[in-house]
Amino acid sequence: MRDDKTALRTKMREIEGSRSDVRALSSRLVRQLGSWPLWSAARTVCAFAALRGEPDALDPWPDDKRVALPRVAADELVFHWVASRMELLPGKFGILEPSAEASHAGNEFDLILVPGLAFDLRGGRLGRGKGFYDRFLAEARGLRAGVCFDDQIVDGVPSEPHDLRMDFVVTPSSIYRCGS
């Protein structure tokens, strides 16, 4: 199982590294989100600051939502309320994150946007391998939506018992309701 995940991570990192149209694809993804009734209804959104090659679901910043972003604290993600991108600072692994002094957001949200290297349409998700999101999602409450580009959808993501499934996967071209 672990070897399957390692092989898929390697393949997906190559795809991620060769992607040249991230900004245009992110804009399409933001429009897709904006047309989604569950996004429109959500008041509290748990999101992420995009890494290079990842979709940026927060450009432009959603002014009509209360947005929480993660900060790495030891081996877990702690979410804090953030009012704008200007509040973010480089943190562990070079990822932009809120300061430790920002208001703690807890773990209940209307919608949780989750990054990943790959997703399948049964809700499987392949993360970067450190388990941060697996630990957070085990305690979090809210609809889970994997956020990715279309080339990150695969036939099947190798799954272990601790891997939690997404309720939806959002890409620039579609929103998928996940099922088994």
MIDOSE-1310 file (N, C-alpha, C; in nm, 2 decimals, decimal comma, always signed):
residues 180
mrdd	+0,08/-0,12/+0,00/+0,00/+0,00/+0,00/+0,09/+0,13/+0,00; +0,18/+0,13/+0,09/+0,27/+0,24/+0,10/+0,35/+0,26/-0,03; +0,39/+0,16/-0,09/+0,47/+0,17/-0,22/+0,38/+0,22/-0,33; +0,25/+0,18/-0,33/+0,15/+0,24/-0,42/+0,14/+0,39/-0,41
ktal	+0,13/+0,43/-0,28/+0,11/+0,57/-0,25/+0,24/+0,65/-0,29; +0,35/+0,59/-0,27/+0,48/+0,66/-0,30/+0,49/+0,67/-0,45; +0,46/+0,57/-0,53/+0,46/+0,58/-0,67/+0,37/+0,68/-0,73; +0,24/+0,68/-0,67/+0,15/+0,78/-0,72/+0,19/+0,92/-0,68
rtkm	+0,25/+0,94/-0,56/+0,30/+1,08/-0,52/+0,41/+1,12/-0,62; +0,50/+1,03/-0,66/+0,60/+1,07/-0,75/+0,55/+1,11/-0,88; +0,45/+1,04/-0,94/+0,39/+1,07/-1,06/+0,32/+1,20/-1,06; +0,24/+1,23/-0,95/+0,16/+1,35/-0,93/+0,25/+1,47/-0,91
reie	+0,36/+1,45/-0,84/+0,46/+1,57/-0,83/+0,52/+1,61/-0,96; +0,54/+1,51/-1,05/+0,59/+1,54/-1,18/+0,49/+1,62/-1,26; +0,37/+1,58/-1,25/+0,26/+1,66/-1,32/+0,25/+1,80/-1,26; +0,25/+1,81/-1,13/+0,24/+1,94/-1,06/+0,36/+2,03/-1,10
gsrs	+0,48/+1,97/-1,11/+0,59/+2,05/-1,15/+0,60/+2,10/-1,29; +0,52/+2,03/-1,38/+0,52/+2,07/-1,52/+0,41/+2,16/-1,55; +0,32/+2,18/-1,46/+0,20/+2,26/-1,49/+0,24/+2,41/-1,51; +0,20/+2,47/-1,62/+0,24/+2,61/-1,65/+0,12/+2,71/-1,64
dvra	+0,00/+2,66/-1,64/-0,12/+2,75/-1,64/-0,19/+2,75/-1,51; -0,12/+2,75/-1,40/-0,18/+2,74/-1,27/-0,28/+2,86/-1,24; -0,24/+2,98/-1,28/-0,32/+3,10/-1,25/-0,45/+3,09/-1,33; -0,45/+3,06/-1,46/-0,57/+3,05/-1,54/-0,66/+2,94/-1,49
lssr	-0,60/+2,83/-1,46/-0,68/+2,71/-1,41/-0,74/+2,75/-1,27; -0,67/+2,82/-1,19/-0,72/+2,86/-1,05/-0,84/+2,95/-1,07; -0,83/+3,04/-1,17/-0,94/+3,14/-1,19/-1,06/+3,06/-1,23; -1,05/+2,96/-1,32/-1,16/+2,88/-1,36/-1,22/+2,80/-1,24
lvrq	-1,13/+2,75/-1,15/-1,18/+2,68/-1,03/-1,25/+2,77/-0,94; -1,21/+2,90/-0,92/-1,28/+2,99/-0,84/-1,42/+3,02/-0,90; -1,43/+3,03/-1,03/-1,56/+3,05/-1,09/-1,65/+2,93/-1,07; -1,59/+2,81/-1,08/-1,67/+2,69/-1,05/-1,72/+2,69/-0,91
lgsw	-1,63/+2,72/-0,81/-1,68/+2,73/-0,67/-1,79/+2,83/-0,66; -1,77/+2,95/-0,72/-1,87/+3,06/-0,71/-2,01/+3,02/-0,76; -2,01/+2,92/-0,85/-2,14/+2,88/-0,90/-2,20/+2,77/-0,82; -2,14/+2,72/-0,72/-2,18/+2,60/-0,65/-2,27/+2,65/-0,53
plws	-2,39/+2,60/-0,52/-2,48/+2,64/-0,42/-2,43/+2,62/-0,27; -2,35/+2,51/-0,26/-2,30/+2,48/-0,12/-2,19/+2,59/-0,08; -2,11/+2,64/-0,18/-2,02/+2,74/-0,16/-2,10/+2,87/-0,12; -2,20/+2,90/-0,20/-2,28/+3,02/-0,17/-2,34/+3,02/-0,03
aart	-2,39/+2,90/+0,01/-2,45/+2,89/+0,14/-2,35/+2,89/+0,26; -2,23/+2,86/+0,23/-2,13/+2,84/+0,34/-2,09/+2,98/+0,39; -2,10/+2,99/+0,52/-2,05/+3,12/+0,59/-1,91/+3,10/+0,65; -1,88/+2,98/+0,70/-1,75/+2,96/+0,75/-1,68/+2,85/+0,66
vcaf	-1,56/+2,89/+0,61/-1,49/+2,81/+0,52/-1,35/+2,78/+0,57; -1,31/+2,66/+0,58/-1,17/+2,62/+0,61/-1,10/+2,60/+0,48; -0,99/+2,67/+0,46/-0,92/+2,67/+0,33/-0,78/+2,64/+0,35; -0,70/+2,67/+0,25/-0,55/+2,65/+0,25/-0,48/+2,76/+0,17
aalr	-0,36/+2,79/+0,20/-0,28/+2,88/+0,12/-0,21/+2,79/+0,02; -0,23/+2,81/-0,11/-0,18/+2,73/-0,22/-0,03/+2,73/-0,22; +0,02/+2,61/-0,24/+0,16/+2,59/-0,27/+0,18/+2,61/-0,42; +0,31/+2,63/-0,46/+0,34/+2,64/-0,60/+0,28/+2,51/-0,67
gepd	+0,20/+2,53/-0,77/+0,15/+2,42/-0,85/+0,01/+2,38/-0,80; -0,03/+2,43/-0,69/-0,17/+2,40/-0,64/-0,27/+2,50/-0,68; -0,40/+2,46/-0,68/-0,50/+2,56/-0,71/-0,52/+2,66/-0,60; -0,53/+2,79/-0,64/-0,56/+2,89/-0,54/-0,70/+2,93/-0,54
aldp	-0,78/+2,87/-0,44/-0,92/+2,89/-0,43/-0,95/+3,02/-0,36; -0,85/+3,10/-0,32/-0,87/+3,22/-0,25/-0,83/+3,35/-0,32; -0,83/+3,34/-0,46/-0,79/+3,46/-0,54/-0,90/+3,48/-0,64; -0,99/+3,58/-0,62/-0,99/+3,68/-0,52/-1,04/+3,63/-0,38
wpdd	-1,00/+3,70/-0,28/-1,04/+3,66/-0,14/-1,19/+3,67/-0,13; -1,25/+3,57/-0,07/-1,40/+3,57/-0,06/-1,45/+3,66/+0,06; -1,48/+3,78/+0,03/-1,52/+3,87/+0,13/-1,65/+3,84/+0,20; -1,73/+3,75/+0,14/-1,86/+3,72/+0,21/-1,85/+3,59/+0,30
krva	-1,73/+3,55/+0,33/-1,71/+3,43/+0,41/-1,62/+3,46/+0,52; -1,63/+3,38/+0,63/-1,53/+3,38/+0,73/-1,44/+3,27/+0,70; -1,31/+3,30/+0,68/-1,21/+3,20/+0,63/-1,11/+3,17/+0,74; -1,09/+3,04/+0,75/-0,99/+2,99/+0,84/-0,88/+2,92/+0,76
lprv	-0,75/+2,95/+0,80/-0,64/+2,89/+0,73/-0,55/+2,82/+0,84; -0,47/+2,71/+0,79/-0,39/+2,64/+0,89/-0,26/+2,70/+0,92; -0,21/+2,67/+1,04/-0,08/+2,70/+1,08/-0,02/+2,56/+1,14; +0,10/+2,53/+1,10/+0,16/+2,41/+1,15/+0,21/+2,43/+1,29
aade	+0,16/+2,35/+1,38/+0,21/+2,36/+1,52/+0,25/+2,22/+1,57; +0,38/+2,19/+1,58/+0,43/+2,06/+1,61/+0,39/+1,97/+1,49; +0,31/+1,87/+1,52/+0,27/+1,77/+1,41/+0,12/+1,78/+1,38; +0,06/+1,90/+1,40/-0,08/+1,91/+1,37/-0,11/+2,05/+1,30
lvfh	-0,22/+2,06/+1,24/-0,27/+2,18/+1,18/-0,36/+2,25/+1,28; -0,34/+2,38/+1,30/-0,43/+2,46/+1,39/-0,48/+2,57/+1,30; -0,61/+2,58/+1,30/-0,68/+2,67/+1,21/-0,71/+2,80/+1,28; -0,68/+2,91/+1,21/-0,71/+3,05/+1,26/-0,79/+3,13/+1,16
wvas	-0,87/+3,22/+1,21/-0,95/+3,31/+1,13/-0,86/+3,41/+1,06; -0,88/+3,43/+0,94/-0,79/+3,53/+0,86/-0,89/+3,61/+0,78; -0,87/+3,74/+0,78/-0,95/+3,84/+0,70/-0,90/+3,87/+0,57; -0,77/+3,85/+0,54/-0,71/+3,88/+0,41/-0,58/+3,81/+0,40
rmel	-0,53/+3,80/+0,27/-0,41/+3,73/+0,24/-0,29/+3,81/+0,31; -0,31/+3,94/+0,33/-0,20/+4,02/+0,39/-0,17/+3,98/+0,53; -0,25/+3,90/+0,60/-0,22/+3,86/+0,73/-0,13/+3,74/+0,74; -0,10/+3,68/+0,62/-0,02/+3,55/+0,62/+0,13/+3,58/+0,62
lpgk	+0,20/+3,49/+0,69/+0,34/+3,49/+0,70/+0,40/+3,36/+0,66; +0,52/+3,36/+0,61/+0,59/+3,23/+0,58/+0,61/+3,15/+0,71; +0,56/+3,02/+0,70/+0,58/+2,93/+0,82/+0,66/+2,81/+0,79; +0,64/+2,71/+0,86/+0,71/+2,58/+0,85/+0,69/+2,53/+0,70
fgil	+0,79/+2,48/+0,64/+0,79/+2,43/+0,51/+0,77/+2,55/+0,40; +0,78/+2,67/+0,45/+0,77/+2,78/+0,36/+0,63/+2,81/+0,31; +0,53/+2,75/+0,38/+0,39/+2,77/+0,35/+0,34/+2,90/+0,42; +0,26/+2,98/+0,35/+0,20/+3,10/+0,41/+0,10/+3,05/+0,51
epsa	+0,10/+3,11/+0,63/+0,01/+3,07/+0,73/-0,02/+3,19/+0,83; -0,13/+3,18/+0,90/-0,16/+3,29/+1,00/-0,06/+3,29/+1,11; -0,05/+3,40/+1,19/+0,03/+3,40/+1,30/-0,03/+3,32/+1,42; +0,05/+3,29/+1,51/-0,01/+3,21/+1,63/-0,10/+3,29/+1,71
eash	-0,09/+3,43/+1,70/-0,18/+3,52/+1,77/-0,32/+3,54/+1,71; -0,33/+3,49/+1,59/-0,46/+3,51/+1,52/-0,57/+3,42/+1,60; -0,69/+3,47/+1,59/-0,80/+3,40/+1,66/-0,82/+3,26/+1,61; -0,82/+3,17/+1,71/-0,83/+3,02/+1,68/-0,97/+3,00/+1,63
agne	-0,98/+2,91/+1,52/-1,11/+2,89/+1,45/-1,18/+2,76/+1,50; -1,11/+2,68/+1,58/-1,17/+2,55/+1,62/-1,17/+2,45/+1,50; -1,27/+2,36/+1,50/-1,27/+2,26/+1,40/-1,41/+2,23/+1,34; -1,50/+2,33/+1,35/-1,64/+2,32/+1,29/-1,65/+2,43/+1,18
fdli	-1,68/+2,38/+1,06/-1,70/+2,47/+0,95/-1,81/+2,43/+0,86; -1,87/+2,52/+0,78/-1,97/+2,48/+0,69/-1,91/+2,40/+0,57; -1,79/+2,44/+0,53/-1,72/+2,38/+0,42/-1,57/+2,37/+0,44; -1,51/+2,26/+0,42/-1,37/+2,24/+0,44/-1,30/+2,21/+0,30
lvpg	-1,22/+2,31/+0,25/-1,15/+2,29/+0,13/-1,02/+2,22/+0,16; -0,99/+2,11/+0,09/-0,88/+2,02/+0,12/-0,79/+2,01/+0,00; -0,66/+2,04/+0,02/-0,56/+2,02/-0,09/-0,52/+1,87/-0,10; -0,46/+1,84/-0,21/-0,41/+1,70/-0,22/-0,33/+1,69/-0,36
lafd	-0,25/+1,59/-0,37/-0,18/+1,56/-0,49/-0,27/+1,49/-0,59; -0,36/+1,40/-0,54/-0,45/+1,33/-0,63/-0,58/+1,30/-0,55; -0,69/+1,29/-0,63/-0,82/+1,25/-0,57/-0,89/+1,15/-0,67; -0,97/+1,06/-0,62/-1,06/+0,98/-0,70/-1,20/+1,02/-0,67
lrgg	-1,29/+0,97/-0,76/-1,43/+1,01/-0,75/-1,51/+0,94/-0,64; -1,44/+0,85/-0,57/-1,50/+0,78/-0,45/-1,47/+0,87/-0,33; -1,39/+0,98/-0,35/-1,36/+1,06/-0,23/-1,22/+1,04/-0,18; -1,15/+0,94/-0,24/-1,01/+0,91/-0,20/-0,92/+1,03/-0,22
rlgr	-0,83/+1,05/-0,13/-0,73/+1,17/-0,14/-0,59/+1,12/-0,11; -0,50/+1,17/-0,19/-0,36/+1,14/-0,17/-0,29/+1,27/-0,13; -0,25/+1,28/+0,00/-0,18/+1,40/+0,05/-0,03/+1,40/+0,02; +0,04/+1,49/+0,08/+0,18/+1,50/+0,06/+0,26/+1,40/+0,15
gkgf	+0,20/+1,33/+0,24/+0,27/+1,22/+0,31/+0,30/+1,25/+0,45; +0,27/+1,36/+0,50/+0,30/+1,39/+0,64/+0,18/+1,37/+0,74; +0,06/+1,35/+0,68/-0,06/+1,31/+0,76/-0,12/+1,43/+0,83; -0,08/+1,55/+0,80/-0,14/+1,67/+0,87/-0,29/+1,68/+0,85
ydrf	-0,34/+1,67/+0,72/-0,48/+1,68/+0,70/-0,56/+1,56/+0,75; -0,50/+1,44/+0,74/-0,56/+1,32/+0,80/-0,60/+1,34/+0,95; -0,50/+1,39/+1,02/-0,52/+1,41/+1,16/-0,63/+1,52/+1,19; -0,62/+1,63/+1,11/-0,72/+1,74/+1,13/-0,86/+1,69/+1,09
laea	-0,87/+1,62/+0,97/-1,00/+1,58/+0,93/-1,07/+1,48/+1,02; -0,99/+1,40/+1,09/-1,05/+1,31/+1,19/-1,13/+1,38/+1,30; -1,09/+1,50/+1,33/-1,16/+1,58/+1,43/-1,25/+1,68/+1,38; -1,24/+1,72/+1,25/-1,31/+1,83/+1,20/-1,46/+1,80/+1,16
rglr	-1,54/+1,90/+1,17/-1,68/+1,88/+1,13/-1,71/+1,98/+1,01; -1,78/+1,93/+0,91/-1,81/+2,01/+0,79/-1,80/+1,93/+0,67; -1,86/+1,98/+0,56/-1,85/+1,91/+0,43/-1,71/+1,92/+0,38; -1,65/+1,81/+0,34/-1,51/+1,80/+0,29/-1,51/+1,81/+0,14
agvc	-1,44/+1,91/+0,08/-1,43/+1,92/-0,06/-1,28/+1,92/-0,10; -1,24/+1,82/-0,17/-1,11/+1,82/-0,23/-1,10/+1,92/-0,34; -0,99/+2,00/-0,35/-0,98/+2,10/-0,45/-0,85/+2,07/-0,53; -0,87/+2,05/-0,66/-0,76/+2,01/-0,74/-0,78/+2,05/-0,89
fddq	-0,68/+2,03/-0,97/-0,70/+2,05/-1,12/-0,75/+1,92/-1,18; -0,80/+1,93/-1,30/-0,86/+1,81/-1,36/-0,76/+1,69/-1,38; -0,63/+1,73/-1,40/-0,53/+1,62/-1,42/-0,49/+1,56/-1,29; -0,55/+1,59/-1,18/-0,52/+1,53/-1,05/-0,63/+1,43/-1,01
ivdg	-0,73/+1,41/-1,10/-0,83/+1,31/-1,08/-0,77/+1,18/-1,13; -0,77/+1,07/-1,05/-0,72/+0,94/-1,09/-0,82/+0,84/-1,07; -0,80/+0,72/-1,13/-0,90/+0,61/-1,12/-0,92/+0,57/-0,97; -0,81/+0,56/-0,90/-0,82/+0,51/-0,76/-0,70/+0,56/-0,68
vpse	-0,73/+0,61/-0,56/-0,62/+0,65/-0,47/-0,60/+0,53/-0,37; -0,48/+0,48/-0,35/-0,46/+0,38/-0,25/-0,51/+0,43/-0,11; -0,58/+0,35/-0,04/-0,64/+0,40/+0,08/-0,61/+0,31/+0,20; -0,58/+0,37/+0,32/-0,56/+0,30/+0,44/-0,67/+0,34/+0,54
phdl	-0,69/+0,26/+0,65/-0,80/+0,29/+0,74/-0,81/+0,43/+0,79; -0,69/+0,50/+0,81/-0,70/+0,64/+0,86/-0,73/+0,74/+0,76; -0,73/+0,71/+0,63/-0,76/+0,80/+0,52/-0,91/+0,83/+0,52; -0,94/+0,96/+0,54/-1,08/+1,00/+0,53/-1,12/+1,04/+0,39
rmdf	-1,24/+1,01/+0,35/-1,29/+1,05/+0,22/-1,35/+1,19/+0,21; -1,34/+1,24/+0,09/-1,40/+1,37/+0,06/-1,55/+1,35/+0,03; -1,63/+1,45/+0,06/-1,77/+1,44/+0,02/-1,79/+1,49/-0,13; -1,70/+1,58/-0,17/-1,70/+1,64/-0,30/-1,55/+1,66/-0,35
vvtp	-1,54/+1,66/-0,48/-1,41/+1,71/-0,54/-1,44/+1,82/-0,64; -1,37/+1,93/-0,63/-1,40/+2,05/-0,71/-1,27/+2,07/-0,80; -1,30/+2,08/-0,93/-1,20/+2,10/-1,03/-1,24/+2,23/-1,11; -1,15/+2,28/-1,20/-1,19/+2,39/-1,28/-1,31/+2,36/-1,38
ssiy	-1,33/+2,23/-1,41/-1,43/+2,20/-1,50/-1,56/+2,14/-1,44; -1,55/+2,09/-1,32/-1,67/+2,02/-1,26/-1,66/+2,01/-1,11; -1,78/+1,98/-1,05/-1,79/+1,95/-0,91/-1,85/+1,81/-0,90; -1,78/+1,72/-0,84/-1,82/+1,58/-0,83/-1,87/+1,55/-0,69
rcgs	-1,98/+1,49/-0,67/-2,03/+1,44/-0,54/-1,97/+1,30/-0,54; -1,90/+1,27/-0,43/-1,82/+1,15/-0,42/-1,91/+1,04/-0,36; -1,88/+0,92/-0,40/-1,96/+0,80/-0,35/-1,87/+0,68/-0,36; -1,92/+0,57/-0,31/-1,84/+0,45/-0,31/-1,86/+0,36/-0,42
